[in-house]
Amino acid sequence: MPSLFEIAQQLRQSALTGVGNYQEFLKRWKYDSDQKQVIHEALCDILDQ
């Protein structure tokens, strides 16, 4: 089972690139590009501390 840190990294990557483990999740819940950008920025703030 992946750690919370790994999950956050994967979500950040999917939000930035549109591919990866969380791409289907973001697509299913209809996140738009602005929302994905906010997700990416928030996770960068958290993960890069």
C-alpha positions in Angstrom: 0.0 0.0 0.0 1.5 3.4 -1.0 2.2 5.9 1.7 0.3 9.2 1.9 3.4 11.0 0.6 3.5 8.7 -2.5 -0.2 9.2 -3.1 0.2 13.0 -2.9 3.2 12.9 -5.3 1.2 10.8 -7.8 -1.8 13.1 -7.6 0.4 16.2 -8.1 2.0 14.5 -11.2 -1.4 13.6 -12.7 -2.7 17.2 -12.0 0.3 18.6 -13.8 0.6 16.3 -16.8 -2.9 14.8 -17.3 -1.4 11.2 -17.1 -0.6 8.8 -14.3 -2.4 7.0 -11.5 -4.9 9.8 -10.7 -5.7 10.9 -14.3 -8.9 8.8 -14.3 -10.0 10.2 -11.0 -9.5 13.8 -12.1 -11.4 13.1 -15.4 -14.3 11.2 -13.7 -14.9 14.1 -11.3 -14.5 16.6 -14.1 -11.7 18.7 -12.6 -10.9 21.5 -15.1 -7.5 22.9 -15.8 -7.8 25.7 -13.2 -8.7 23.2 -10.5 -5.9 20.9 -11.5 -3.4 23.8 -11.3 -4.6 24.7 -7.8 -4.2 21.0 -6.8 -0.7 20.9 -8.2 0.3 24.2 -6.5 -1.1 23.1 -3.1 0.6 19.8 -3.2 3.9 21.5 -4.2 3.6 23.7 -1.2 3.1 20.7 1.1 5.5 18.2 -0.5 8.4 20.7 -1.1 8.6 21.7 2.6 
